[in-house]
Amino acid sequence: MDQVVALREKFEICNIILLTRNDVKFAIKLARDAIDCQITASAESSSANETCNICLEEKDIMQIFSVDGCLHRYCCSCMKQHAEVKLLHGLVPGCPHEGCQTQLIADSCKKFLTPKFIEMMTLRLKEASVPVTEKLYCPYPKCSTLMSKSEVLSSNDLFGTANRSGAYKCIKCHGLFCINCKVPWHHGMSCLEYKRLNPRGEEAKLKSLASQQLWRQCVKCNHMIELAEGCYHMTCRCGFEFCYTCGAEWKNKKATCNCPLWNEDNILYDDSDEGEDEEWYDEEEWDSEDDEYVNAPRSVSNIG
């Protein structure tokens, strides 16, 4: 009885029941089964949760996302925020693990991204897969499909429409356009005649406006960029990094020019917390249905 009392003190709840000698074996078996059940339940409970290395919160294992290829694991909430920020900045989202170069796959990201962001990600992946010199956009505003020159050439060979004049069909809307001028097809005129009779008035207006507004043009992909706020270290959606002041390339996260890194006038502060820490805002993103033909200005993320 002294041993029973000593064991009883180790339990939070314990009731002593006296048994006959014939019931002892049954009681021992019942106790062992109960202990095994407790151990199994505890193991299942611990394996059903996993700690996310970004937010450091314990999440249900069903809410953990494993990146295809590298198998780094993070919770869906952190992956959602990471992917959406990258996409809104015009970049292709990759694994958030430091130093990992694995790109995310759109189909796998359906677990935490909305259809709108999946569509945006698919477009970003296609843009990244087409070299800058190969990119073509359908000049018809209602289409504006992204294509590569090789894609256009191969599809038009199937249609039997390719010819030396430069007239080709869009792979999506099948609208006829000039692959040299990147405009809807100019019937009965050569490219030289068209350019002479139709100077690109839109481009002239855009360049004039860019000069007035101090916009800059990426030297790699020719997209127009506006600095809304922040420092002068710019990253274009094509990945090219440069100085907004002079256009000099940034290499290995370092400037190759001597221009100042920022201007105090471009730093915004939160009115509600005047005198507190500075708050940074991302530049406003511009959209254009016909961004290759008109080259509408696009803002980029500021990472300086």
ChimeraX attribute file (.defattr): number of C-alpha atoms within 10 A of each C-alpha:
attribute: neighborCount
match mode: 1-to-1
recipient: residues
	/A:1	6
	/A:2	7
	/A:3	7
	/A:4	9
	/A:5	11
	/A:6	10
	/A:7	11
	/A:8	14
	/A:9	10
	/A:10	9
	/A:11	9
	/A:12	6
	/A:13	7
	/A:14	11
	/A:15	7
	/A:16	8
	/A:17	5
	/A:18	8
	/A:19	9
	/A:20	6
	/A:21	7
	/A:22	8
	/A:23	10
	/A:24	12
	/A:25	10
	/A:26	9
	/A:27	12
	/A:28	11
	/A:29	11
	/A:30	11
	/A:31	12
	/A:32	11
	/A:33	12
	/A:34	11
	/A:35	12
	/A:36	11
	/A:37	11
	/A:38	11
	/A:39	12
	/A:40	10
	/A:41	11
	/A:42	11
	/A:43	10
	/A:44	10
	/A:45	11
	/A:46	9
	/A:47	10
	/A:48	12
	/A:49	16
	/A:50	19
	/A:51	16
	/A:52	21
	/A:53	14
	/A:54	14
	/A:55	12
	/A:56	11
	/A:57	12
	/A:58	15
	/A:59	18
	/A:60	15
	/A:61	14
	/A:62	11
	/A:63	17
	/A:64	20
	/A:65	21
	/A:66	16
	/A:67	21
	/A:68	14
	/A:69	11
	/A:70	13
	/A:71	11
	/A:72	15
	/A:73	20
	/A:74	24
	/A:75	25
	/A:76	20
	/A:77	17
	/A:78	17
	/A:79	24
	/A:80	17
	/A:81	12
	/A:82	15
	/A:83	23
	/A:84	20
	/A:85	15
	/A:86	16
	/A:87	18
	/A:88	18
	/A:89	20
	/A:90	24
	/A:91	23
	/A:92	25
	/A:93	22
	/A:94	17
	/A:95	23
	/A:96	20
	/A:97	15
	/A:98	6
	/A:99	7
	/A:100	11
	/A:101	11
	/A:102	17
	/A:103	16
	/A:104	19
	/A:105	17
	/A:106	17
	/A:107	11
	/A:108	14
	/A:109	20
	/A:110	13
	/A:111	13
	/A:112	19
	/A:113	21
	/A:114	13
	/A:115	11
	/A:116	8
	/A:117	19
	/A:118	21
	/A:119	13
	/A:120	18
	/A:121	27
	/A:122	15
	/A:123	17
	/A:124	18
	/A:125	18
	/A:126	15
	/A:127	20
	/A:128	15
	/A:129	11
	/A:130	15
	/A:131	13
	/A:132	14
	/A:133	10
	/A:134	11
	/A:135	17
	/A:136	22
	/A:137	22
	/A:138	30
	/A:139	26
	/A:140	19
	/A:141	13
	/A:142	10
	/A:143	16
	/A:144	20
	/A:145	18
	/A:146	17
	/A:147	19
	/A:148	19
	/A:149	16
	/A:150	12
	/A:151	14
	/A:152	17
	/A:153	18
	/A:154	13
	/A:155	17
	/A:156	19
	/A:157	12
	/A:158	9
	/A:159	12
	/A:160	10
	/A:161	14
	/A:162	17
	/A:163	11
	/A:164	6
	/A:165	12
	/A:166	17
	/A:167	21
	/A:168	26
	/A:169	22
	/A:170	24
	/A:171	19
	/A:172	12
	/A:173	13
	/A:174	13
	/A:175	16
	/A:176	21
	/A:177	21
	/A:178	20
	/A:179	23
	/A:180	11
	/A:181	17
	/A:182	17
	/A:183	16
	/A:184	17
	/A:185	20
	/A:186	15
	/A:187	11
	/A:188	8
	/A:189	12
	/A:190	13
	/A:191	17
	/A:192	10
	/A:193	11
	/A:194	16
	/A:195	12
	/A:196	10
	/A:197	10
	/A:198	9
	/A:199	10
	/A:200	14
	/A:201	10
	/A:202	13
	/A:203	14
	/A:204	11
	/A:205	11
	/A:206	18
	/A:207	17
	/A:208	13
	/A:209	12
	/A:210	17
	/A:211	11
	/A:212	9
	/A:213	11
	/A:214	14
	/A:215	20
	/A:216	23
	/A:217	20
	/A:218	21
	/A:219	14
	/A:220	13
	/A:221	18
	/A:222	16
	/A:223	20
	/A:224	21
	/A:225	24
	/A:226	21
	/A:227	23
	/A:228	18
	/A:229	20
	/A:230	24
	/A:231	20
	/A:232	22
	/A:233	24
	/A:234	27
	/A:235	24
	/A:236	25
	/A:237	25
	/A:238	20
	/A:239	15
	/A:240	15
	/A:241	24
	/A:242	24
	/A:243	23
	/A:244	24
	/A:245	17
	/A:246	12
	/A:247	18
	/A:248	16
	/A:249	20
	/A:250	17
	/A:251	11
	/A:252	8
	/A:253	12
	/A:254	13
	/A:255	17
	/A:256	14
	/A:257	15
	/A:258	9
	/A:259	13
	/A:260	12
	/A:261	15
	/A:262	16
	/A:263	11
	/A:264	9
	/A:265	8
	/A:266	14
	/A:267	15
	/A:268	14
	/A:269	15
	/A:270	13
	/A:271	9
	/A:272	7
	/A:273	10
	/A:274	9
	/A:275	9
	/A:276	10
	/A:277	9
	/A:278	12
	/A:279	12
	/A:280	15
	/A:281	15
	/A:282	17
	/A:283	17
	/A:284	16
	/A:285	16
	/A:286	13
	/A:287	11
	/A:288	14
	/A:289	18
	/A:290	18
	/A:291	19
	/A:292	19
	/A:293	21
	/A:294	17
	/A:295	19
	/A:296	19
	/A:297	21
	/A:298	24
	/A:299	25
	/A:300	26
	/A:301	25
	/A:302	21
	/A:303	13
	/A:304	13
